[in-house]
Amino acid sequence: MPRDGKSSGEILIRGPWITGCYHNDPRTVEAFTDGYWRSGDAGTIDADGYLKVTDRVKDLIKSGGEWISSVDLENAIMGHPKVLEAAVTGIYHPRWEERPLAFVVLKEEYRGQVSGKEILDFIAPGFAKWQLPDEVIFIDEIPKTSVGKFKKSVLREKYKDYFVNKSK
């Protein structure tokens, strides 16, 4: 991978302290490639050789052959002063394979007072037009795991046909 701080790829790890397989576990085939453990994280390497973890591979959005970082979009949206939380996930799209869909929880005092356009206009300067979410859906709460991480799988499942139904 080029050391440009921009090109992204999956982080693979190998070394004497890393196991070479999962004992008697069929997941070994998915988790290891040529002796490297597939971390499930994506990252970049800068000119000095520093690794920056940028996203989970499963959360990257592939749209029209291009990769979009859900984490970059989420961080930008959460920079809006009226936003409490935001999750972005890739949803199947009949033309583009996947498109980003943003789920936003507003701070209590701003509920019902912010439009999706306001959110998209706020983040637009930091992204190419094709990277922007197609829509913003306002929700009361983002589903979370027992340790407080966003449970995007719940949103992906609930909205899996969102763009298919909109194109009808």
Secondary structure, DSSP 8 states (H G I E B T S, - for coil): --SSS---EEEEE-STTS-SS-TT-TTHHHHEETTEEEEEEEEEE-TT--EEEEEEGGG-EEETTEEE-HHHHHHHHHTSTTEEEEEEEEEEETTTEEEEEEEEEE-GGGTTS--HHHHHHHHGGGS-GGGS-SEEEE-S---B-TTS-B-HHHHHHHTTTHHHHHT-
